[in-house]
Amino acid sequence: MPEILCTACGSVGETTSGACPRCGSRDLLPADAPSARRFIEARNARQSRPAEPAAPSPRAEATGKVLGRALGKLFGK
């Protein structure tokens, strides 16, 4: 029996009575099909995006401004 790719959970394996053995979904593709390869590449591209840095909190911005003013006065700028 050929291997399948479940588009619901992403598992690859042999089918159990026409359904995914992991989640029971019937949204299956043959694992060696070009559409299955595109599905896997798209899933990997979504998962490998770098995380965006978090914006500084308002308290951190205020602290930076206060320190900047203090250092500006200290060094005469």
Secondary structure, 3 states (H helix, E strand, C coil): CCEEEECCCCCEEECECCECCCCCCCCEEECCCHHHHHHHHHHHHHHCCCCCCCCCCHHHHHHHHHHHHHHHHHHCC
